[in-house]
C-alpha cells in the first residue's frame, strides 16, 4: 500500500493528471481514481500526519467489511434498480453508492453488479433489449382489423389499428384509421406524438410501403413525406430489419396486448363511425396503460411519467400537416 501515499503525493503536490500518475506509478488509471475518490470521501487531509503509517492509511481508505453475516445484510430492490437503469446517464456505480449510503453494512460493488446481472438474466429465458428513456418509439399496424357498419346502407368496411409503443416504459398508444395509406400513416404519428406530449429520438417502423420505399439493411429509402414529417419533429427513422422480429419486439408485444385487451373486448360492439371506435379504444388504452406490471413495480403509466416523459423532446409549435 506504499503506492497510496505516492499517488496522493503525485496528485496533491505535483498536480499530475490521473493518466500521468498511472503511467508514473505503473498501475491502472481506474486504481488511481479509486484511491483519490476514497481519499476525498475520508476525513483525512493533505499533507498526511507523519505519525500515520502506511497500514493505518490503508485501513482508513479500505476499511474491512462488516462482521455482519451475508444473510443479514440488506439486499437491494432489484426491480427498482432495473427501472432506474433506464434513465439517461444512470450507472450501476451511482446506484450502488446510493445503496451503500443508505445501508453502510451492505454488499460491495462487485457483488452488487454480479447479482444484478444474474437477476436480470433470470427474469426471462429470452434476450431482453435495454431501451434508454425517450430514445425509441416503435410503430406498426395490427394484423387484425375492426368492422365499421354504415347505419344507412348496412355496408361493412374494415379499418386498420395503428399501435405505437415507447421503448423504456412500454407506454402504448392505439387508434383506428381508415387505411394503411400514407395520409393515415402520417396522421397517426402526429396524433401519437400529441398523445405522448413529446417526441422520441428514433422512430422504428416496420417496412411497409407508407414508410419505407426501398428495404435495405444498411441504407433503406424512407418515403419522402414520412421523412419530411420526421424532420419536422426532429426524429430519426430507423426501420426494423426484414425478418428480424426482435428489432421491433416492443411493438409486437404492444400489438398483441392491443388485440387481447382492447379489440377482443370490443368484438361484440357495433360501431357506426371511426370516431366512435376511437373513443372506445381511448378508454381501454388508458386501462391497459394502468394495468400493473407482473415482474416490475408500477405500471406503464407510472413508468412513462418517471422515465420517458422527462426525456422526450418538446413538440414543435405547429403540428406537421400532410399535403398531396
Residue pairs with C-beta under 8 A, 6 or more apart in sequence:
1 54
1 55
1 57
1 58
2 54
3 25
3 27
3 35
4 35
4 54
4 57
4 58
4 61
5 48
5 54
5 57
6 25
7 21
7 25
7 27
7 32
7 35
7 36
8 35
8 36
8 39
8 46
8 48
10 16
10 20
10 21
10 24
10 25
11 18
11 21
11 32
11 36
12 46
12 47
13 46
16 24
18 29
18 32
18 33
18 36
19 29
21 29
21 32
22 28
22 29
22 31
22 32
25 32
35 61
38 61
38 62
39 61
42 60
42 61
44 52
44 57
44 60
48 57
65 108
66 73
66 104
66 105
68 105
70 107
73 103
73 105
73 106
73 107
74 103
74 105
74 106
75 107
76 95
76 99
76 106
76 112
76 116
78 115
78 116
78 119
78 120
79 295
79 296
79 297
80 297
81 95
81 116
82 116
82 119
82 120
82 296
83 296
83 297
83 298
83 303
83 306
83 307
84 90
84 95
85 92
85 95
85 130
86 130
86 131
86 132
86 133
86 168
86 169
86 307
87 133
87 307
87 311
88 132
88 133
88 134
88 311
92 109
92 112
92 113
92 116
93 109
95 112
96 109
96 112
96 113
99 106
99 112
100 106
107 115
120 128
123 295
127 246
129 167
129 246
129 249
129 250
131 167
131 168
131 250
132 167
132 168
132 311
133 168
133 169
133 307
133 308
133 310
133 311
134 166
134 168
134 198
134 200
134 201
134 307
134 308
134 310
134 311
134 312
134 313
135 167
135 168
135 200
135 201
135 202
135 311
136 166
136 167
136 200
136 201
136 202
136 203
136 204
136 250
137 164
137 165
137 166
137 167
137 192
137 196
137 200
137 202
137 203
137 204
137 235
138 164
138 165
138 166
138 167
138 204
138 248
138 250
138 251
138 254
139 162
139 163
139 164
139 165
139 188
139 189
139 192
139 203
139 204
139 205
139 206
139 251
140 162
140 163
140 205
140 206
140 248
140 251
140 252
140 254
140 255
141 160
141 161
141 162
141 163
141 180
141 206
141 208
141 255
142 160
142 161
142 162
142 163
142 255
142 258
142 259
142 263
143 255
143 259
144 161
144 259
144 263
145 158
145 159
145 160
145 161
146 158
146 159
146 161
146 176
146 263
146 266
146 271
146 277
147 156
147 157
147 158
147 159
147 271
148 156
148 157
148 158
148 159
148 271
148 272
148 273
148 274
148 277
149 155
149 156
149 270
149 271
149 272
150 156
150 157
150 272
151 272
159 176
159 177
159 178
159 179
159 274
159 277
160 176
160 177
160 178
160 179
160 180
160 184
161 174
161 175
161 176
161 177
161 258
161 263
161 281
162 174
162 175
162 176
162 177
162 184
162 185
162 188
162 192
163 172
163 173
163 174
163 251
163 254
163 255
163 258
164 172
164 173
164 174
164 188
164 189
164 192
164 196
164 251
164 254
165 171
165 172
165 173
165 250
165 251
165 253
165 254
166 172
166 196
166 200
166 250
166 304
166 308
167 200
167 250
168 303
168 307
168 308
168 311
169 300
169 303
169 304
169 307
169 308
170 250
170 253
170 254
170 300
170 303
171 196
171 289
171 300
171 301
171 303
171 304
171 308
172 254
172 257
172 258
172 285
172 288
172 289
172 300
173 192
173 195
173 196
173 285
174 254
174 258
174 262
174 281
174 285
175 188
175 191
175 192
175 278
175 281
175 282
176 274
176 277
176 278
176 281
177 184
177 185
177 187
177 188
177 274
178 184
178 274
180 208
180 210
181 210
182 210
182 223
182 225
182 226
182 322
183 322
183 324
185 208
185 210
185 211
185 226
186 210
186 225
186 226
186 229
186 320
186 322
187 322
189 203
189 229
190 229
190 319
190 320
193 199
193 233
193 315
193 319
194 315
194 319
196 304
196 308
196 309
196 312
197 309
197 312
197 315
198 309
198 312
198 313
198 314
198 315
199 233
199 234
199 235
199 312
199 313
199 314
199 315
200 235
200 312
200 313
201 235
201 236
201 313
202 235
202 236
202 237
202 238
203 230
203 235
203 236
203 237
203 238
204 238
204 239
204 240
204 247
204 248
204 251
205 211
205 212
205 237
205 239
205 240
206 239
206 240
206 248
206 251
207 215
207 220
207 239
207 240
207 242
209 223
210 223
210 226
211 222
211 223
211 226
211 237
211 239
212 220
212 221
212 222
212 223
212 239
213 221
213 222
213 223
214 220
214 221
215 239
215 242
217 241
217 242
220 239
222 230
222 237
222 239
225 322
226 237
227 237
228 320
229 320
229 322
230 236
230 237
232 316
232 320
233 313
233 315
233 316
233 320
234 313
234 316
235 313
240 247
240 248
241 247
245 252
257 288
258 285
258 288
261 284
261 287
261 288
261 291
262 281
262 284
262 285
262 288
265 284
266 277
266 280
266 281
266 284
269 280
271 277
271 280
288 300
289 299
289 300
289 301
289 304
290 299
290 300
290 301
291 299
291 300
292 298
292 299
293 299
293 300
293 303
296 303
298 306
